[in-house]
Amino acid sequence: MSKSQLRQFLVARQQLQDPALENPREVVRTLECIQLDPVALIGRNQDLVLGARLQQPTSGILDGLLSQGDLIEYEANAASIMPIEDVLWMKGIQVRMRHALQAQLDSLGAVVDDVMGRLAREGPLPASAFTSPERVTGYWDSEAVTKATSHALNLLRDVGVIRVVARKGGQRFFDLMERGIKRSLLDDWHTITVEEADRGLLQKYLRAYAIVDARDPRFGWQRQRAADRKRQIEQLVHTRLLTPLTIEGVAQPYYVITESLDLLEQFRGACEPPAESAPIRFLPPLDNLLWRRERLEDIFDYTYRWEIYTPESKRKYGAYVMPILAGSTLVGRFNARCVRETDTLQVIGIWWEPWFKPTRTFRDQLLAALANFSRQLGMRQFDLLLPLA
């Protein structure tokens, strides 16, 4: 297959084509999961990922679906939100987390008992509802500064005893895992084996990526050695869950999920739409299409690095630069900030790929897309603080 055909295929799989989708539940199910992230310089990653597909304001939509019990938060591509039914495929991770974290839970003793008791009686509750004079070393601490109750909540969530059932503002609300989940689903969770859950998680990973390679250190969303990844891919090819893929001009072996071969074939020989007549999407740094940076370089000929953790003096573009997708082509990137006092989206930098020269028609479409993007963010207007070359 050519890179052009694969780009069109991946964009279609990622639901980034026109017309925009309308059902947020269907977006989450199709994408398999949406990554969560606390950084919100422009907006929360989960809202921006959803907004790129719906092309409308999305703030709070996923929070609402979480509160209604349609979604669950847990680990997939890092911390993610996914359909509630996928709790089955999380069992293997939860069992392994319990083995790894049980000593920490035991060390907290009565604190854990108190947290569980209050959630049973009063839940759902945020971490702020618990008071504790004791400070411990939490996940991200170099010294003991985290409330013991807050650490207990995080540990209990990681081992699958409790879950996040709502987000309000910057707060997560926790409740017992089994509360609010269908009895039949809980029965299935208790019945399923770890091996069956891991197979389900692997298939979820394959559907999410569609095109995979053996370099991913978290192939199947589990840490594996290179030799183990290679053996697993060989087995997936043998059982015909994956099909080897030869990409024109790319030496790295890739594999496509076999269930998508019919869709892939639709793009064989298809011409890639020109950027100036294609829909424009702005992708956040943790958008599903961008997860594998190596795949971006091999198939999209696009190099991207999220510079949020790069010292400011060493940044090339900015802390929250967003790729610009035109049709199935990544043509550039832009840096922006939200000025809440004036409800203005300020675009402070745009960089085009060296091969791309925007036409007048494309510039007009970009301005319209930026105006729509600012409305999605709840801004009344946008300012372009540089000439649009």
Secondary structure, 3 states (H helix, E strand, C coil): CCHHHHHHHHHHHCCCCCCCCCCHHHHHHHHCCEECCCCCCCCCHHHHHHHHHHCCCCCCHHHHHHHCCCEEEEECCCEEEEEHHHHHHHHHHHHHHHHHHHHHHHHHCHHHHHHHHHHHHHCCEEHHHCCCCCEECCCCCCCCCEEHHHHHHHHHHHCCCEEEEEEECCEEEEEECCCCCCHHHHHHHHHCCHHHHHHHHHHHHHHHHCEECCCCCCHHHCCCCHHHHHHHHHHHHHCCCEEEECCCCCCCCEEEEHHHHHHHHHCCCCCCCCHHHCCEEECCCCCHHHCCHHHHHHHHCCCCCCCCCCCHHHCCCCCCCEEEEECCEEEEEEEEEEECCCCEEEEEEEEECCCCCCCHHHHHHHHHHHHHHHHHCCCCEEEECCCCC
